[in-house]
Amino acid sequence: MKASLLSLLTLSDRPRLRTLALGGTLAATVFLLWQSDEPVVTRDQAAETLRGEGEPDGFVVNGQYTSFDESGNLKVMFSSPRIEQFDEGNLATIESPNARLYSSLNAQPWILKAERGSLLQNENLLYLTGNVRVIRTIGEREATLTTSALTLDNDQGTVYTDQPVEITDSLGVTRATGMKAWIDERILELESQVEGRYETGK
């Protein structure tokens, strides 16, 4: 305290030093005001500059995800060799998604596979594209549905597409355009242009 008071007294006794200090303070103030005209760079912009445009904000390698319902029953088991997370739009892109969907009926899970997936996390929608397959087992029969694109609505517990679908099982082949399925109820509804070929005597 004595040292700072002494330096103030010394400064007030020397007009030249006082003028120099005042000039320095004014120069710093002008510099700060000039800098405030520069556009503010947010953390998101700085992060995008560091990682590069179009690159993910984060990623997971060999990710596995398990979900349970309110009663503690297994609902979803999901895996992917690579998942990339983009903060903008709260979007995740998924490489080779593989999911098992369980129902409350204790039946065999539905198995979903595709080449690519996109998860809109705000809407809880999963879009699957590229050689999409849904495998379901009813009793002793296994049926495989193939299509080019499929949407899984986690909130509604539905799977649907407006693309052509083909269902193959041990009895034959069924083709249609458009499909909607309810996972818990184990109901699958074909929408239009339904045709089938079945083997007799099986």
Salt bridges, closest charged atoms under 4 A:
ASP57 OD1 - ARG51 NH2 2.89
GLU84 OE2 - ARG82 NE 2.89
GLU115 OE1 - ARG116 NH1 3.22
GLU166 OE1 - ARG175 NE 2.93
ASP169 OD2 - ARG141 NH2 2.30
ASP184 OD1 - LYS75 NZ 3.31
